[in-house]
């Protein structure tokens, strides 16, 4: 076929197109394609929603008319190279895709592409979380999936540390530690996040827990504590200068 072709659509075939177009626009924006739709037939949905959120689609919905689409081939991907978005995968495809997505995230991280790596880890977590929601919490299958999620979530937190999104790290690491009280990496990353947002006592407590669980990490923990102490001294000096200026006025 030619790279670009024109496909005519007759009016009677266009009645459902506004909903299809809305779903495609959601996909392009990274949203759930079924966002805002109820579990009913398409005709019922068209009457249920006063607006689809796009004036051109609202007009087309009210007054169906012939459409001609220009379809342009942007690139051709060999079989097996295309990776579906998690929402479009079957349960089996999600489970099979996770190791590859994890590997791609690690490679991006090694290349210094931290936000891109975080996005990969997020996709892998989303696949497993979707599967986990179908299991009974605490069941063997649920626990097995959770143990696969944890290292991915720790990798995601490492990316967020480097992106200076510290409160997200605090939330995720705390959720891990609520289930796995002996997770050294979660304590260490949470300690770094606490230190970054000046939660000094909490940071010191987390680093102390790291040493209790793995004394071999003392050199790394000592470096983090020295860095925190140096930042505290700098902050105290800046505060003294600032307050001195206020009281001398």
C-alpha positions, 0 to 999 in steps of 0.5 A: 500500500502507498504510505498515504491513502484516503479512506472514505467513511459513509455517514451511517458508519460515523455515528460512533466515531466521536467516542472512538476519537475521544478514546484515541485522544485520551491515549495520545495524552497518556490517559485511560482510553475509557476515562469517563465512560460507563459500562453501557452501550455506545449509543447510551453513552452518547445520550448520557454525556452532554459533551465529550470535551471537544467541540468538534466531536460534539458537533459531529455527534449532533450532525453526523456527516461523511468523513475522509481520513488521511492515514500516513505511515510514520514508520514500520516496526519489525515483528516483536519490536512494538511494545504495547501500553500496559492498559492494552495488554492481556494479563499474560502479556503484562507478566511477560513484558515486565522483565524487558521493561525492567531491563530497558529502565536499567539501561536508560538509568545507566545512560543517565536518562533518569526521567526516562528510566523512571517512566519505564519502572513506572510502566513495569510497576503498573503491569504488576499492580494491575495483576495484583489487584485481581488477587486476594491481599496476603495470598501467595500469588499476591505476595509473589507479585508484591515481591516483584514490585518492590525492587522496581519501586526501589529503582523508581525511588532512586530516580525520584531522589535524583529528580529531587522529588523527595516526598514521593520517595518518602511515601513509597519507601514508607509503604515498602517498610510497612510490609518489609521492615528489614528492607535496607534499601528502603531505609537508606533511600528514605533516610536520604529523602528525609535529609533532603527535606530537613527531617533531621531526626527521621533521617538519623533514625533511618540511617541508624536502622540501616547500620543495625541491619547491615553494618557493612554499609557504615562507610556509606552511611557515615558519608551521608551523615557527614553531608547532613551535618555539613548542610546543617552547619551551612543552614545555621550560618545562613540563619544567623546572618538572616536573623542578624539583619532582621534584628539590626533594623 
